[in-house]
Amino acid sequence: MDIKSYQTIRRAIFTIIILVSLTPLLTLISVTAFGFHTAYRSKVMAYLDQLVEKHALNIDTFLFEKLANIRVLALSHSMDELSDAELLNQLLASLQEGHNDVFVDLGLVNEQGIQVAYAGPFKLGRADYSDAIWFKEALQNRVYISDVFMGLRGLPHFIVAVKKRVGDERYILRSTIDFGAFNRLVENTRMGQTGFAFIINRDAALQTHSREDISAFIHMLGKRLWGQEPNQVTPGNNDEDSWAAFAAQRALAQRPVYHFTGKNAVTGKPAIFVNTFLKNNEWALVYVQDKADAFASLYAARNLSLLVLLIGGIAIVIMASILSKRVSDRIRTMDLEKQMMNEKVIEAGKLASVGELAAGIAHEINNPVAIMVEESGWIGDLLEEDEFKNTENLAEIRRALTQIQTQGSRCKAITHKLLSFARKTDPMERDVDINSLIMEVVEMSRQQARYANVRINTNLSDNLSPVTVSPSEMQQVLLNLINNALDAMDKKEGGLLSISTRMEEGFVKVDVSDTGSGIPDANLKRIFDPFFTTKPVGKGTGLGLSIVHGIMEKMGGKISVNSAVGVGTTFHLYLPVTPKGTDERP
C-alpha cells in the first residue's frame, strides 16, 4: 500500500478512538449536568421563594399586629377616655414600651378630619386631615393601613387606623408607625452580592428605602406585577367576617409567590425577580438578584465540568493521535516484514533449486570422472606390457596417469561431499568423530577462506567422546557458522577463524570464533529468529542461524553466542555425547 492508504487507516483509527472515548463521556456529562442543573436551579428558586414568603409573612404580621393593637385600644376604651390627652399619652407609652418604640404617636380624629386628641412628639393637636387620602380611606373601611407618604411632618411614614362609631358619629383612632423599623424588615431580605428587596404599591411608588437606584424599572414592575394579581380575600368596609378571614390568611401565609426573569436596571445584567403581595394585594414585596450571583455555585460547577471535559478531551485526542500513529506504523511495519518475508521465501526457494541443481551437476560430473580414473588405471596396466616398456617418455606418461588418478580421486571426494550435504534423505543419526567432521568441512571451506584473506586455525582435542548426530546436518551447522564468520571479516584486512573442541560437563563443546566486526547487543536476541539478517539485500536470507538453532535443539544440543562490536564473535555448540551401549539411533 502507498502512504495515502496508511494515512487513511490512521484517520479511521483516530476517528473510531475519538468516537468510542468521547461519546460516552459527553453523554454522561450531559445527563449529569442536566440533572444537576435542574435540581440546583429548583433548589435555588425554592429557597428564594421561601425567603420572600418568610419575609412577606413577617411584614404582614408586623402590620397586622400594629393594626390589632390600635383596634384593641379602640374597642376597649370609650370616647371620653380616648379624648383624654393624659390617658392617650399613657396608652402610647404602654404601646412603645411593649413594641420597642415602633408606635410614634397616637391620635383621635373626628368625622370632620380634626384631630381632637393627640399624644406624641409632634405638635399636631387640632391638625386638619380632612383632605388627607388616608383619612378618606379610613372613613370608608373598618380598618386601614395607609401607603407610605411624607405628610405634615415631611418625613416618610404610614398610618394604621381603626374606625370607631359613637352613635351617628364616626371617629378614627390612628397611630403613626416608625418607618425605620418597618424598612429594616425589608432591608434584611438580602442574599449574595447583588440581592436586595423593596416594596412598591399599585401606583409603582416605593414604600421602603432602597440601597439601589431602582427608579429605572419600578414602573415596569408595577404594571407587570398587578397583571398577575391573585384572587385573594379582601376585607370589606364593615365586614367583620371578611376581616377575620384576611387575618387568618396572613397568619397561615397562604400567599402565592411569583418569579420571572428580566434585566436588572441597576447592574444591567440578567436577573431573577421574585415577588409576593402584602397588605391584601395593595403592596408587592419584590426581591431582585443577578442570575450570575444567584447561581454562582452552579456556574462554578459548570465551568469546572467544562474544564475537566476540555482537559479530558485534549488528553483523549492526544492519546488517539499517538495510538493511531502507532497502530498505522505497526501495520506498515508488518506489511514491510511480510513483503520481506515473501522475498526471502522466494530467495530460499531459489537457493533450494540451486542446491538441487548443484547436486545434479555433481552427480553428472562424478560419473565421467570415475570413468576417467578407471581408464587411467587401465592405461597404467597397459604400460606394464613389454611392448610399451621401451616407449619414449614412458616416465612422463606414468607421471601424467598418476596425476589424472590423483585429481580424479580429488574430484570424486569433492562431489561426494557435495552430494552428501545436498542429498534429500532423512538424516540418520549415528556415532561421529566430530574432529573428523570438522576437518572435512574446513577442507571444503579452505579455498573460500583463502579468497577472503582469512586464516583458519583448528585446535581439536584428542580425547573427545563420540557424539550421536546426523553428519549431513552437522555439516550444515558448521558450514553456516563458517560462512557467517567469513562474511563478518573484512576482505582486505582479512582475519582469523578459529575452531576448537573440548569436553565440558557431559557435552562435546565446539567453539567457532572470528575476529570480525561483532554483533550489536540490540541484535543478539534476534539472530536466531527466522528471516532476521543484517546482510545487504540479496546476500542473506536470514534463515541460516535459525536452521542451525533448530538442528541443535533436534539433536538434543544447544547453541549460544558471545560477541563484542569491533572484537569478534564466538558461537558455542554443545553436542551430547553418545550414551554407552548405543551405536545408532533414528
C-alpha positions in Angstrom: 0.0 0.0 0.0 1.1 3.6 -0.6 1.5 6.3 2.0 -2.0 7.7 1.5 -3.5 4.3 2.3 -1.8 4.2 5.7 -2.8 7.8 6.3 -6.4 6.8 5.6 -6.1 3.9 8.1 -4.6 6.3 10.7 -7.5 8.7 10.3 -10.1 5.9 10.6 -8.5 4.6 13.8 -8.2 8.2 15.2 -11.9 8.8 14.4 -13.0 5.5 16.0 -11.0 6.1 19.2 -12.4 9.7 19.5 -16.0 8.5 19.0 -15.7 5.5 21.3 -14.0 7.6 24.0 -15.8 10.9 23.8 -19.4 9.7 23.1 -20.0 8.0 26.5 -18.1 10.8 28.2 -20.2 13.5 26.6 -23.3 11.6 27.2 -22.5 11.0 30.9 -21.5 14.6 31.5 -24.6 16.0 29.6 -27.0 13.8 31.5 -25.3 14.5 34.8 -25.0 18.3 34.1 -28.7 18.5 33.1 -29.8 16.7 36.2 -27.6 18.7 38.4 -28.6 22.0 36.7 -32.3 21.2 37.0 -32.0 20.1 40.7 -29.8 23.0 41.7 -31.9 25.6 39.9 -35.0 24.2 41.5 -33.3 24.3 44.9 -32.2 27.9 44.5 -35.7 29.0 43.3 -37.3 27.2 46.1 -35.0 28.9 48.6 -35.7 32.3 47.1 -39.5 31.6 47.2 -39.2 30.6 50.8 -37.0 33.6 51.6 -39.5 36.0 50.1 -42.5 34.2 51.6 -41.0 34.3 55.0 -40.2 38.0 54.9 -43.6 38.7 53.5 -45.2 36.9 56.4 -43.0 38.8 58.8 -44.0 42.1 57.2 -47.7 41.2 57.1 -47.6 40.0 60.7 -45.9 43.3 61.7 -48.7 45.3 60.0 -51.4 43.1 61.4 -50.1 43.2 64.9 -49.8 47.0 64.9 -53.3 47.3 63.5 -54.6 44.8 66.0 -53.0 46.8 68.8 -54.8 50.0 67.8 -58.1 48.1 67.3 -57.9 46.7 70.8 -57.5 50.2 72.1 -60.5 51.4 70.1 -62.7 48.6 71.4 -61.6 48.6 75.0 -61.8 52.4 75.6 -64.7 54.9 75.5 -64.6 58.1 73.6 -64.2 60.1 76.8 -61.1 58.0 77.7 -59.6 58.3 74.2 -60.3 62.1 74.2 -58.3 62.5 77.4 -54.8 63.6 76.4 -53.2 62.3 79.6 -54.7 58.9 79.2 -53.8 58.9 75.5 -50.2 59.6 76.5 -50.3 56.7 78.9 -51.6 54.4 76.2 -48.9 55.5 73.8 -46.2 54.9 76.4 -47.6 51.5 77.0 -47.5 50.7 73.3 -44.0 52.0 72.9 -42.7 50.0 75.8 -44.2 46.8 74.5 -43.1 47.3 70.9 -39.7 49.0 71.0 -41.0 52.4 70.1 -42.5 51.3 66.8 -45.6 53.4 67.6 -44.5 57.1 67.1 -47.7 58.8 68.1 -51.4 58.2 68.8 -54.3 60.4 67.8 -58.1 60.6 67.7 -59.7 62.3 64.6 -63.4 63.2 64.4 -65.5 62.8 61.3 -64.6 66.3 60.1 -60.9 65.4 59.9 -59.9 67.4 63.0 -57.6 65.6 65.4 -59.4 66.1 68.8 -56.8 64.3 70.9 -53.1 63.7 70.3 -50.2 62.0 72.1 -46.7 62.1 70.6 -43.5 64.1 70.0 -45.0 66.5 67.4 -47.3 69.5 67.7 -50.2 68.0 65.8 -53.1 68.9 68.2 -56.1 70.1 66.2 -54.4 69.1 63.0 -56.7 69.0 60.0 -56.7 65.8 58.0 -59.9 66.3 56.1 -58.1 66.4 52.8 -55.7 63.5 53.5 -56.2 60.4 51.4 -55.6 58.1 54.3 -58.4 59.8 56.3 -60.9 59.5 53.5 -60.0 55.8 53.0 -60.2 55.1 56.8 -63.7 56.6 56.9 -64.8 54.0 54.3 -63.2 51.0 56.0 -63.4 49.5 59.4 -59.6 49.1 59.5 -57.0 50.8 57.3 -53.3 50.8 56.7 -52.0 53.7 54.5 -49.3 53.8 52.0 -46.0 55.5 52.9 -46.2 59.2 52.5 -44.5 62.4 53.6 -47.4 64.1 55.4 -47.4 67.2 57.6 -44.0 66.2 59.2 -42.1 66.0 55.9 -40.8 62.5 56.9 -41.8 59.2 55.3 -44.3 57.3 57.5 -47.5 55.4 57.2 -50.6 55.2 59.4 -52.7 52.4 60.8 -56.2 53.4 61.6 -59.4 51.9 63.1 -62.9 53.4 62.7 -65.0 53.7 65.9 -68.7 54.7 65.9 -70.3 56.6 68.7 -74.0 57.0 67.8 -74.2 58.5 64.4 -70.7 60.0 64.6 -67.6 58.3 63.3 -64.1 58.7 64.8 -60.7 57.5 63.6 -58.1 56.2 66.1 -54.8 56.5 64.3 -51.2 55.8 65.0 -48.0 56.6 63.1 -45.7 53.6 62.6 -41.9 54.1 62.8 -40.7 53.9 59.2 -37.2 52.9 60.1 -38.3 49.8 62.0 -40.6 48.8 59.1 -37.9 49.5 56.5 -35.4 47.2 58.3 -37.7 44.3 57.9 -37.4 44.7 54.1 -33.7 45.5 54.0 -32.9 42.3 55.8 -34.2 40.4 52.8 -30.8 40.1 51.1 -28.7 37.2 49.8 -25.4 37.1 47.8 -23.6 40.1 46.4 -26.4 41.6 44.4 -29.7 40.5 46.1 -31.9 43.2 47.5 -35.7 43.7 48.2 -38.1 46.6 48.2 -41.9 47.2 48.4 -44.0 49.1 45.9 -47.7 49.9 45.8 -50.2 49.7 42.9 -49.0 53.1 41.7 -45.4 51.8 41.5 -44.4 54.1 44.4 -41.7 52.9 46.7 -42.9 52.1 50.2 -39.4 51.5 51.5 -36.0 52.9 51.1 -33.7 51.0 48.7 -29.9 50.8 48.7 -30.0 50.8 44.9 -31.4 53.3 42.5 -34.4 51.3 41.1 -36.3 54.2 39.6 -35.5 52.9 36.1 -37.7 49.9 36.3 -40.2 50.2 39.2 -42.9 51.5 36.9 -42.4 48.5 34.6 -42.6 46.2 37.6 -45.8 47.8 38.9 -47.6 47.2 35.7 -46.3 43.6 35.4 -46.9 42.6 39.0 -50.5 43.6 39.2 -51.1 42.0 35.8 -50.6 38.6 37.6 -52.6 39.6 40.7 -54.0 36.6 42.6 -57.6 36.3 43.8 -57.3 36.8 47.5 -59.8 37.7 50.3 -60.3 41.4 50.6 -61.7 42.8 53.8 -64.9 44.8 53.2 -65.8 48.2 54.6 -67.8 47.0 57.6 -67.4 43.2 57.3 -66.1 41.6 60.4 -66.0 38.1 58.9 -64.0 39.4 55.9 -61.5 40.9 58.3 -61.2 37.6 60.2 -60.6 35.7 57.0 -58.0 38.2 56.0 -56.2 37.9 59.3 -56.3 34.1 59.2 -54.9 34.1 55.7 -52.0 36.3 56.7 -51.2 34.1 59.7 -51.1 30.9 57.6 -49.0 32.6 54.9 -51.3 31.4 52.2 -49.8 33.5 49.5 -48.6 32.7 46.0 -45.0 33.6 45.1 -44.1 34.5 41.6 -40.7 34.7 39.9 -39.7 35.8 36.4 -36.5 36.8 34.7 -35.6 40.2 33.3 -32.8 42.8 33.2 -31.6 44.3 36.4 -31.6 48.1 35.6 -29.1 48.6 38.4 -26.3 46.2 37.2 -27.5 45.9 33.6 -27.3 42.1 33.9 -29.9 39.3 33.6 -31.7 38.9 36.9 -34.3 36.9 38.8 -37.3 38.7 40.2 -39.3 37.0 43.0 -42.4 38.7 44.3 -45.4 38.2 46.5 -48.2 40.5 47.7 -48.7 42.3 51.0 -51.4 44.2 52.7 -54.2 42.4 50.9 -52.6 42.9 47.4 -52.1 46.6 47.9 -48.3 46.2 48.2 -45.8 43.9 46.5 -42.6 42.7 48.0 -40.0 42.4 45.2 -36.7 40.6 45.5 -34.1 41.1 42.8 -30.8 39.2 42.3 -28.5 38.8 39.3 -28.6 35.3 37.8 -24.8 35.0 37.9 -24.9 35.8 41.7 -27.9 33.5 42.4 -26.5 30.6 40.5 -22.8 31.3 41.3 -22.1 27.8 42.7 -24.0 26.2 39.7 -21.9 28.2 37.2 -18.7 27.4 39.1 -19.5 23.7 39.0 -20.4 24.0 35.3 -17.2 25.8 34.5 -15.2 23.1 36.4 -17.0 20.4 34.5 -16.3 22.1 31.2 -12.6 22.5 32.2 -12.4 18.8 33.1 -14.2 17.9 29.9 -11.8 20.1 27.9 -8.7 18.6 29.6 -10.1 15.1 29.2 -10.9 15.8 25.5 -7.5 17.1 24.8 -5.9 14.0 26.5 -8.2 11.7 24.5 -7.3 13.5 21.3 -3.6 13.3 22.1 -3.8 9.6 23.0 -5.9 8.9 19.9 -3.3 10.6 17.7 -0.4 8.7 19.4 -2.2 5.3 19.3 -3.5 5.7 15.7 0.0 6.6 14.6 1.5 3.6 16.4 -1.1 1.2 15.0 -0.7 2.5 11.5 3.1 2.4 11.8 2.8 -1.2 13.1 0.6 -2.2 10.2 3.0 -0.6 7.8 6.0 -2.4 9.5 4.1 -5.7 9.4 3.3 -5.2 5.7 7.0 -4.5 5.1 8.1 -7.5 7.1 5.6 -9.6 5.2 6.9 -8.3 1.9 10.5 -9.0 3.0 9.5 -12.5 4.2 7.9 -13.3 0.9 11.0 -12.1 -0.9 13.1 -14.3 1.4 10.9 -17.3 0.9 11.3 -16.8 -2.8 15.1 -16.4 -2.3 15.2 -19.6 -0.1 13.3 -21.4 -2.9 15.8 -20.2 -5.4 18.6 -21.4 -3.2 16.9 -24.8 -2.8 16.6 -25.0 -6.5 20.2 -24.1 -6.9 21.2 -26.7 -4.4 19.2 -29.4 -6.3 20.8 -28.2 -9.5 24.3 -28.3 -7.9 23.6 -31.8 -6.6 22.5 -32.9 -10.0 25.6 -31.4 -11.6 27.8 -33.0 -9.0 26.2 -36.4 -9.8 26.7 -35.9 -13.5 30.4 -34.8 -13.1 31.1 -37.8 -10.8 30.3 -40.4 -13.5 32.7 -39.2 -16.2 35.4 -38.5 -13.6 35.0 -42.1 -12.4 35.4 -43.3 -16.0 38.5 -41.1 -16.4 40.1 -42.6 -13.3 39.3 -46.2 -14.4 40.7 -45.5 -17.9 43.8 -44.0 -16.5 44.3 -47.2 -14.3 43.8 -49.4 -17.4 46.3 -47.3 -19.4 48.7 -47.9 -16.5 48.2 -51.6 -16.7 48.9 -51.5 -20.4 52.2 -49.7 -19.9 53.3 -52.7 -17.8 53.4 -54.8 -21.0 56.7 -55.4 -22.7 55.8 -53.7 -25.9 55.4 -50.3 -24.1 58.4 -50.7 -21.7 60.8 -49.2 -24.1 58.4 -46.4 -25.2 59.9 -43.0 -25.3 58.7 -40.7 -22.5 57.4 -43.7 -20.5 58.2 -41.9 -17.2 56.3 -38.8 -18.3 53.3 -40.9 -19.3 53.3 -42.6 -15.9 53.5 -39.3 -14.1 50.6 -37.9 -16.1 48.5 -41.0 -15.4 49.3 -40.7 -11.7 48.2 -37.0 -11.8 45.0 -38.0 -13.5 44.2 -40.6 -10.9 45.1 -38.2 -8.1 42.9 -35.3 -9.4 40.1 -37.7 -10.3 40.1 -39.0 -6.8 40.0 -35.4 -5.5 37.1 -34.6 -7.8 35.3 -37.7 -6.6 35.8 -36.7 -3.0 34.5 -33.2 -3.6 31.4 -34.3 -5.4 30.8 -37.0 -2.8 30.9 -34.4 0.0 28.6 -32.1 -2.0 26.2 -34.9 -2.7 26.1 -36.0 1.0 25.4 -32.4 2.0 22.7 -31.7 -0.5 21.1 -35.2 -0.6 17.4 -35.1 0.2 17.3 -38.1 2.5 16.0 -38.4 6.1 19.0 -37.7 8.3 20.2 -40.8 10.2 21.9 -40.0 13.5 25.0 -42.2 14.2 28.2 -42.0 16.2 30.5 -39.5 14.7 34.0 -38.4 15.4 33.3 -34.6 15.5 37.0 -33.8 14.8 37.0 -35.6 11.5 33.7 -34.0 10.5 35.1 -30.6 11.3 38.2 -31.2 9.2 36.1 -32.3 6.3 34.1 -29.0 6.4 37.3 -27.0 6.9 38.8 -28.5 3.8 35.6 -27.7 1.8 35.8 -24.1 3.1 39.5 -23.5 2.9 39.6 -22.2 -0.7 36.7 -19.7 0.2 38.7 -18.6 3.2 41.8 -18.1 1.1 39.8 -15.8 -1.2 38.5 -13.9 1.8 42.1 -13.4 3.1 41.1 -15.4 6.3 43.3 -17.9 8.1 41.6 -21.0 9.6 43.1 -22.3 12.8 41.9 -25.5 14.4 42.6 -26.6 18.0 40.9 -30.0 18.3 41.2 -32.1 21.5 42.2 -35.7 21.1 40.3 -37.3 24.0 36.7 -36.5 22.7 33.8 -38.9 23.2 31.9 -39.8 20.1 28.6 -37.8 19.5 25.4 -39.1 18.0 24.4 -36.7 15.2 23.4 -36.6 11.6 26.6 -36.0 9.7 24.9 -34.1 6.9 23.0 -31.8 9.3 26.2 -31.3 11.4 28.0 -30.3 8.2 25.2 -27.8 7.5 25.6 -26.3 11.0 29.4 -25.9 10.7 29.2 -24.6 7.1 26.7 -21.9 8.2 28.8 -20.8 11.1 32.0 -20.7 9.0 30.3 -18.8 6.1 28.9 -16.3 8.6 32.3 -15.8 10.1 33.9 -15.3 6.7 31.3 -12.7 5.8 31.9 -10.9 9.1 35.6 -10.2 8.4 36.9 -7.5 6.2 38.0 -8.8 2.7 41.1 -6.6 2.6 42.4 -6.9 6.1 41.3 -10.5 6.5 41.1 -12.1 9.9 41.4 -15.3 11.9 38.8 -18.1 12.1 39.4 -20.4 15.0 37.6 -23.8 15.6 38.3 -25.6 18.8 36.8 -28.7 20.6 36.9 -30.0 24.1 34.9 -31.9 26.7 32.7 -29.9 29.1 30.2 -31.3 31.6 29.0 -34.3 29.6 29.0 -32.4 26.3 31.4 -32.0 23.4 31.9 -28.3 23.1 32.7 -26.8 19.7 33.7 -23.1 19.6 33.7 -21.2 16.2 35.4 -17.8 16.7 36.1 -15.0 14.3 37.8 -11.6 14.5 35.1 -9.8 12.6 33.0 -6.7 13.3 30.9 -8.3 16.1 27.2 -8.2 16.7 25.4 -5.2 18.4 23.6 -6.0 21.7 20.3 -5.0 20.1 20.6 -7.8 17.5 21.9 -10.6 19.7 18.4 -11.5 20.9 17.1 -11.8 17.4 19.9 -13.5 15.4 18.1 -16.9 15.7 14.8 -15.5 14.5 13.7 -16.7 11.0 14.5 -14.2 8.2 16.4 -11.8 10.5 19.6 -10.7 8.8 21.9 -7.7 8.8 23.4 -8.5 5.5 22.6 -6.4 2.4 19.5 -7.3 0.4 20.1 -10.3 -1.9 23.1 -11.5 0.1 21.4 -13.1 3.1 18.1 -14.9 3.6 18.1 -14.7 7.4 17.4 -18.5 7.6 21.0 -19.8 8.3 21.2 -19.3 12.1 17.5 -20.2 12.5 18.2 -23.6 10.8 21.3 -24.0 12.9 19.3 -23.4 16.1 16.6 -25.9 15.0 19.1 -28.6 14.2 20.9 -28.2 17.5 17.7 -28.5 19.5 16.6 -31.5 17.5 19.9 -33.3 18.3 19.5 -32.5 22.0 22.2 -30.0 22.0 22.3 -26.2 22.4 23.9 -23.1 20.9 24.9 -19.8 22.5 26.9 -16.8 21.3 29.2 -14.2 22.7 30.0 -11.1 20.8 31.7 -7.7 21.1 31.5 -5.0 18.5 34.9 -4.4 16.9 36.4 -7.5 18.6 34.6 -10.5 17.2 32.1 -13.3 17.7 32.2 -16.8 19.2 29.4 -19.4 18.7 29.4 -22.2 21.3 28.0 -25.6 20.2 27.1 -28.2 22.9 26.8 -31.7 21.5 25.5 -34.5 23.8 28.0 -37.4 24.0 26.8 -40.9 22.8 25.4 -42.9 25.7 27.3 -46.1 26.4 25.9 -49.2 24.8 24.2 -47.2 21.9 25.6 -47.4 18.4 22.9 -45.7 16.4 19.5 -44.1 16.7 17.0 -43.0 14.1 
